[in-house]
Amino acid sequence: MDEFTKVIVYGGALPFVIALVIVTPLSFIRRREDEKRDRFAWRMPLALGLAIVIAMQVLHGWPWHNVLYAACAGAAGGLLMSFTSRQVWVRGLLLVVTAAAVNWVMWGSVVIEADRWRWFVPGVGTLLLLGTLEPLAVRRPGPTLPVAIALGAGAAILFAGSLNFGSVLLAVAAGLGGCAISGFTRRPFSIADGTLAVAVPMLVVVPLVGFLDADFTDNALHPVAYLVPSLAPLSLWLFEIPALARRSAWVRVPLSWLLVAILCGAAAWIAYAPEDDSGESEDDLLQQMYGDF
Amino acid sequence: MKRRIAAALMIGGLTLAAAVGLAPRETAPVPHVPATADDFFTIDKAHSVLLYHLRHFGVSNFYGRVNMPTGSFLIDDADLVGSYLEVSCELKNMDTGNDGRDRFITGADFFSAREYPTASFKSTSIRKIGEGTYEADGAFTMHGITNDVTVRIEQFTRKLTERFGLRCGFEAHVTLSRSEFGMPKFVEEGTLGDDVTIIASIEGVQLPDE
């Protein structure tokens, strides 16, 4: 099996199946009327965390890169969130602890160079993104947000800088896809209950490592391109504007996914669009190639 | 008559002066004097380069280069025990002729250049195998892994230049298995070969004492 096929099978199909197998059976158990909180909320962060870790272990084996330990830190934080209440202070505390844990395990990967501003990017980025997506996930349960995040993760593969890290994002996207399918069952779900804490750190740290690796060789793409796919799911807040929020789900949901896809496409264009050479004539190009003949 | 003699002398003198002035002045033979430990050569990174090639799809040799290697060496027939070769390069100077490929090859799939920013060779012994030809056993470190290799040194040449010090150059060849250095990507399906031949074209300089 060649390298790309391996990545597709073990980095894409496998985490999708793992997430599906863990999440779906429990999703068919109807929610009791007296069940205030989803008592099986833990199934989502567990499924996504296991999907990522198993896929990467099968694909790359030991030793694990810090990115995978960051996924484990996120999964641990996510599981804690799935068992605790959504009270603001409890959730805020868990978000801070999760972001700090992610930063701690990623420290070694970003501290290599002496630029201090980079030291806290994994933690601060995770905290900011979690803090802004979490309320959205609470307002809009169901598959809309996880699919949007999966789209962002899929686009961020372009900026991971390597197949090794790109496959992590593929696993995140596939795992979220497997989880999202359970949205069509009897038990509604929200990725606010821990799933975000697994996915978001990956959306922050993988493009960050991709940028730092490329920047080290003075060969980075436009910095904005690394940011956009991770931030694109935030555009779903736009659909909370009353005029758009009133639209039926059949209009709102596809439009929100389309917006995320357009933003990710723009990021790819910013990064990879050919440089404008319209100002150069054919003679100029010949001059560059052959000098003064 | 005196004027003609004076003119002839003047023309002859000017011709001689011009001949001396225009003659190549940087080819003086170097008398061999046994080297001391202070006689090492520093690699002139502006005139040295590491080239490498490996098979691509099994049909062609792909060539890349790493610019500006650094290090020092001392190779002396009279004292091969004291001879040594140390070459190092920064992988951020990798140049494959394509920005995207440079990003890819220095990234996590291959060199992980940010984590392992340099590659180096340090000899442990050098032996002469012919005129201007040597073999150096030593440790090659790359991607955080060190393996023993034997480097073949060819075209070893010394020359004293008037303005640019004593110069010494050679070409070193070695073939490595990249999977033994923890970089087996695309070997299995034969997209990229496992064997990588490195050709180091090295020029060293021994600047005169101040």
Interface residues (C-beta under 8 A of the other chain):
Chain A: D2 E3 H65 S109 I112 E113 G161 S162 L163 N164 F165 V209 G210 L212 D213 A214 F216 T217 D218 N219 A220 L221
Chain B: L91 K92 M94 D99 D102 R103 F104 T106 G107 A108 D109 S112 A113 R114 E115 P117 K185 F186 E188 E189 T191
